[in-house]
Every structure is written in structure tokens, then in C-alpha cells.
């Protein structure tokens, strides 16, 4: 989880690696014509800074996804 602060308030967000793995899993489990999960995963992957690739790989394997799908 990542903690974000805005003035005196804070929110907890899932780790970016978890969000990427989740979107890939949704794509893998979904309709072949709905590529929104894959597109979101790729966008998050491109925008992320300082990814923990070992953790990301593990999460994607755990979710039944394919790390290779992140490369267009």
C-alpha cells in the first residue's frame, strides 16, 4: 500500500504492482473483445516509476496473468 497525503488528509492506495497485476488478471479472465484491462495495465506499467519487477512478476503469476503482455 502507498500512503498519499493532501494537506492534513491521507489515503491508502494499493501498490502500483498490485493494480497492474489485477488489470492483467481481469483481461485474462474476460471477454477477448474487451481489451480495457490490458490497456490499463500497460498504461500503469509505462507511467510507474521505480517498479519492483520481482514483486510485479510474482503478483502477475499469482493472478494467472502474463508479464509479456505488458510489452506492446
Phi and psi in degrees as GROMACS dihedral restraints (atoms count N, CA, C in turn):
[ dihedral_restraints ]
;  ai    aj    ak    al  type     phi  dphi    fc
    3     4     5     6     1  -117.3    20    10
    4     5     6     7     1   133.2    20    10
    6     7     8     9     1   -98.7    20    10
    7     8     9    10     1   127.5    20    10
    9    10    11    12     1  -115.2    20    10
   10    11    12    13     1   140.2    20    10
   12    13    14    15     1  -117.6    20    10
   13    14    15    16     1   139.1    20    10
   15    16    17    18     1  -134.8    20    10
   16    17    18    19     1   103.3    20    10
   18    19    20    21     1    57.2    20    10
   19    20    21    22     1  -115.0    20    10
   21    22    23    24     1   -97.4    20    10
   22    23    24    25     1     0.3    20    10
   24    25    26    27     1  -104.0    20    10
   25    26    27    28     1   153.9    20    10
   27    28    29    30     1  -139.0    20    10
   28    29    30    31     1   146.6    20    10
   30    31    32    33     1  -131.1    20    10
   31    32    33    34     1   152.6    20    10
   33    34    35    36     1  -103.7    20    10
   34    35    36    37     1   130.8    20    10
   36    37    38    39     1  -117.4    20    10
   37    38    39    40     1   148.7    20    10
   39    40    41    42     1   -64.6    20    10
   40    41    42    43     1   154.9    20    10
   42    43    44    45     1   -61.0    20    10
   43    44    45    46     1   145.0    20    10
   45    46    47    48     1   -58.6    20    10
   46    47    48    49     1   -34.7    20    10
   48    49    50    51     1   -62.4    20    10
   49    50    51    52     1   -38.0    20    10
   51    52    53    54     1   -67.3    20    10
   52    53    54    55     1   -39.0    20    10
   54    55    56    57     1   -66.9    20    10
   55    56    57    58     1   -40.9    20    10
   57    58    59    60     1   -63.0    20    10
   58    59    60    61     1   -47.4    20    10
   60    61    62    63     1   -61.1    20    10
   61    62    63    64     1   -40.2    20    10
   63    64    65    66     1   -63.2    20    10
   64    65    66    67     1   -44.9    20    10
   66    67    68    69     1   -65.3    20    10
   67    68    69    70     1   -39.0    20    10
   69    70    71    72     1   -65.0    20    10
   70    71    72    73     1   -39.7    20    10
   72    73    74    75     1   -64.3    20    10
   73    74    75    76     1   -41.1    20    10
   75    76    77    78     1   -62.2    20    10
   76    77    78    79     1   -41.6    20    10
   78    79    80    81     1   -62.9    20    10
   79    80    81    82     1   -46.0    20    10
   81    82    83    84     1   -63.5    20    10
   82    83    84    85     1   -32.9    20    10
   84    85    86    87     1   -89.9    20    10
   85    86    87    88     1    -9.4    20    10
   87    88    89    90     1   -97.0    20    10
   88    89    90    91     1  -165.1    20    10
   90    91    92    93     1   -72.1    20    10
   91    92    93    94     1   134.7    20    10
   93    94    95    96     1   -62.0    20    10
   94    95    96    97     1   -21.8    20    10
   96    97    98    99     1   -88.0    20    10
   97    98    99   100     1   -12.2    20    10
   99   100   101   102     1   -99.4    20    10
  100   101   102   103     1   102.1    20    10
  102   103   104   105     1  -100.3    20    10
  103   104   105   106     1    12.2    20    10
  105   106   107   108     1   -62.0    20    10
  106   107   108   109     1   -38.5    20    10
  108   109   110   111     1   -62.8    20    10
  109   110   111   112     1   -42.5    20    10
  111   112   113   114     1   -65.6    20    10
  112   113   114   115     1   -43.6    20    10
  114   115   116   117     1   -61.9    20    10
  115   116   117   118     1   -41.8    20    10
  117   118   119   120     1   -65.3    20    10
  118   119   120   121     1   -42.8    20    10
  120   121   122   123     1   -61.3    20    10
  121   122   123   124     1   -44.0    20    10
  123   124   125   126     1   -64.4    20    10
  124   125   126   127     1   -40.4    20    10
  126   127   128   129     1   -64.9    20    10
  127   128   129   130     1   -45.0    20    10
  129   130   131   132     1   -61.5    20    10
  130   131   132   133     1   -41.1    20    10
  132   133   134   135     1   -61.6    20    10
  133   134   135   136     1   -43.7    20    10
  135   136   137   138     1   -68.1    20    10
  136   137   138   139     1   -36.4    20    10
  138   139   140   141     1   -82.5    20    10
  139   140   141   142     1   -22.9    20    10
  141   142   143   144     1   -68.4    20    10
  142   143   144   145     1   143.8    20    10
  144   145   146   147     1  -119.8    20    10
  145   146   147   148     1   129.2    20    10
  147   148   149   150     1    74.6    20    10
  148   149   150   151     1    38.3    20    10
  150   151   152   153     1   -62.2    20    10
  151   152   153   154     1   143.8    20    10
  153   154   155   156     1   -90.4    20    10
  154   155   156   157     1    92.4    20    10
  156   157   158   159     1   -62.1    20    10
  157   158   159   160     1   -37.3    20    10
  159   160   161   162     1   -62.6    20    10
  160   161   162   163     1   -45.1    20    10
  162   163   164   165     1   -67.0    20    10
  163   164   165   166     1   -42.3    20    10
  165   166   167   168     1   -59.6    20    10
  166   167   168   169     1   -46.1    20    10
  168   169   170   171     1   -59.3    20    10
  169   170   171   172     1   -44.4    20    10
  171   172   173   174     1   -62.1    20    10
  172   173   174   175     1   -45.9    20    10
  174   175   176   177     1   -63.3    20    10
  175   176   177   178     1   -40.7    20    10
  177   178   179   180     1   -66.0    20    10
  178   179   180   181     1   -42.7    20    10
  180   181   182   183     1   -61.6    20    10
  181   182   183   184     1   -44.2    20    10
  183   184   185   186     1   -59.8    20    10
  184   185   186   187     1   -34.3    20    10
  186   187   188   189     1   -86.5    20    10
  187   188   189   190     1    -5.7    20    10
  189   190   191   192     1    83.5    20    10
  190   191   192   193     1    19.5    20    10
  192   193   194   195     1   -93.7    20    10
  193   194   195   196     1  -173.3    20    10
  195   196   197   198     1  -131.3    20    10
  196   197   198   199     1   112.3    20    10
  198   199   200   201     1   -57.6    20    10
  199   200   201   202     1   -32.6    20    10
  201   202   203   204     1   -61.2    20    10
  202   203   204   205     1   -21.7    20    10
  204   205   206   207     1   -69.8    20    10
  205   206   207   208     1   -15.7    20    10
  207   208   209   210     1   -72.9    20    10
  208   209   210   211     1   -21.0    20    10
  210   211   212   213     1   -89.6    20    10
  211   212   213   214     1   124.8    20    10
